[in-house]
Amino acid sequence: MFDKMSRKIDEFQSIITYRFKDIVVLKEALTHSSYAKESKNGKIAYNERLEFLGDSILGLVVSDYIFNRYAALPEGELTKIRANVVCESSLAERALKIDLGKFLRLGKGEQLSGGRKRVSILADAMEAVIGALYIDGGLDVARKFVLATFIENVELAARGKLNKDYKTQLQELWQGKSKEKICYKVVGEAGPDHNKIFEIELSIGSRVLGIGKGKSKKEAEQESAKKALEKMV
């Protein structure tokens, strides 16, 4: 008889149309650090390492696809397409399409604060699932999932119709103005490890244009970029 988690695992595998040989890897991908920190069952693996791996696999697969699909485009345009597809907002949007938040193991605090719909958590979990697919089935399996999941966003990005994240918008706007680099710097951290708040400062040269806060560095960077854009446009 399946327990609740086993039923969820089974349902999620049906959604992604792949059956894991090692369910432990999938469980790890669906486990947020807040759940592991609150668990009384000893050390539980959570998805940050798989997220790290999945980020690289996603970038590789998308890069390979657009390199061959858009053979006439220069490097700069390919970079823009990839950036818009692999950004946090795109990842979270695709995660919502497969109802990924429903299957995550979250700590009570994260659940109560809306963690199942939080952009940063969904984006990280999506990368972790990609990493888990690579570990369990190899690159071909991971590629199949990535292309099936993100192909719509690739096509939209190529036509300039995919909503761009704030960091990408700022980068594109600033490239036409100056060669000075946009720098993101962590200037503060608060809270316990499983519920940390990061503070990121965005500067160009000696000027601070935005300071953002978020539950991940990516989220805080997006917030700081948003504030910088508001000053520039």
N, C-alpha and C positions, 0 to 999 in steps of 0.2 A: 504493500500500500504506500503510495507516494505521500510524503509530507508536503507542507505548503511550498517550501523552497524547491523541492524536486518538481512539483507541478509547474512552477514558474520557469524553471530551467527548461523543462520540456516544451513549454509554450514558446519561450524565446527562441529555442533552436528551430521550431517550426517557422517562426517569422523570418529568421535569417537563412532558412533552407540549408542548414548545415548541422550535422550531428557530430558532436565532439567525441573523440576517442577517450580523452581525459577530461572528465567533467570538472575536476579540481581546477584546471586552468580557466575554464569559463567562470566558475564561482569566484575566483580571484579577480577576474576582470569586472565582475559585477559588484565587488565589495569596495565600498568607500572607506577611507581611513577612519571616519567617525564611528563606523560600525566596529571596526577592529579595536579601536581604543576603548569602546564601551563594553566589549565582550568579556565575560568572566570565564571563558573556555580556553584560556591560554592564548598564545600568540596566533593570531589569524592573519594570513597574508591578504593584503589589499592591493588595489590596482595601479599604484603609482609607477611601479617598474614596467608593467605592461603598457601603460600609457606612454612612457618614454620610448619603448620599442615601436608601438603603433604609430607614433608621430612620424618616425623615420620611414616606416613602410608606406604610410599614406602619402608622404611627400614623394617617395620614389615612384609609386604607381601612377600618381597624377602627373608627375613630370614626364614619365615615359609615354603616357597616353597623349598628352598635349603636344609633346615633341613630334610624335608621328602623325597625329591628327591634324595639326596646324603647321605643316612643313614650311609654309611661306612666311610665318611670323618671326620677327626678330626676337632675340633673347629677352629684351625688356618687356615685350608684350606677353611672352610666355610666363615670365616672372609674375606679372600682374594677375594673369589668369590663375596661376597656382596659388598665389597669396589669397585671392578671394575665395578659392575652393577649400583651402585647408585652414582658414581662420576659425576662431572660436565660434563666431555666430553661425557660420555655415555648418560646422560640426554639430552644434546644438540643434539647429533646424532639422538636420537629417536624423538626429537622435530622436527628436519628437515624432518624426514620421514613422519610426518603428516602435514608438512607445517605450523607449529604452528606460526612462525614469521609473516606470512601473516595476521593473525587474531588479532594480538596484537594492543592495543591502546598505541601508543608511543608519547612522546613530539616531536616537530619539530626537535629539536637538535639531539635527538636520531635517528630519522628517517634518517636525512641527514648524520649521521656518521655511518650508516650501522647497526643500532641497531637490525633490524629484523633478522640479521644473527649472532649477537654477542653471543658467547658461554654462557656467564654468564646470559644474559637476557633470552635466550632460556631455559637454565637449570632451572632457577628460575620459569619461567612461567610453565614449565612442572610440577614442584612440586606443583604450585598453582592450576593447573587443577586437579591434583590428590586430593588435599585438597578439592576443590569444589565438586568433585564427591562424596567424603565421606560425606560432609555436606548435599548434596542434595539427595543422594541415599543410604547412609550407606556403611558399610565396604564391603559387597558383591559386590556392584557396583564398588567401587574403586579397589578391588582385581581383578575383571574381566578385567578392563582396564589395570592395571599394568601388569598382566600376559600376556595379548594379546600384549602389547606394548614392554615389556622387555624380553620375553621368549627367543628370539634369542640371546640377549646379555648374558643371564644367561648361556645358553648352550655353547656359545663361551668362556665365562670366565671360565667355568668348565674345558674346554679343553686347557686353557691357550692361547687362540687365540684371545681374545678381547684386543684391544689396551689399555694398562694401562695408567692411568694418572700419572703425574710426582710425585705426593705425594706418591702414592702407590709404584711406582718403587723405589723411594728413601728409603721408609720404608723397603721394602723387601731386598734391597741391604745392608742397614745399620744393619738390624737384624743379619746378618751373621758376622758382624764385631765387634759390641760392644753392651752393654746393656744401654749405655747413651741414653737419650730421645731426640728426635727431637722436638724443640720448635719453634712455630710461634708467632711472636709478632708484633702488629700494632705499627709502629714507626712514622707514619705520615698520615695525611688526608688533602686533599686540594679540593677546589671547593664547589659549592652549594650542598644542600642535594640531588637534583635530578640529579646531574652530578658529584658526588664525586669520587675522585681518592684516593685509599688506597695504602699505602706503608707498606709492610710486611717484617720483618727481620727473617730469618731462622738461628737458631743457634743450635749447638750441644755442650753441656758443655759451655765453655767460647769462643768457636770459632764461628764467624759469617761466614756462608758458602754461603749465598745468600740473596739478597734483591730484591724483586719484586714489581711491581706496577700493579694496575688493577682497573677496575670500580666496582669490588666487592672484598670482602675479599678473597673469594674462588679463584678468578682469580689471585689476587696478591700472594696468597700462592702457586698456581701452578707455577707462574713465578719464585718465589724464589726457589722452589724445582727444577725446570729445571736448574737454574744457579748452584745450589749445585751439581746436578748430573754431570754437565759439568766439575766441578772441581774434581769429584771423579772417573770418568771413563775415 
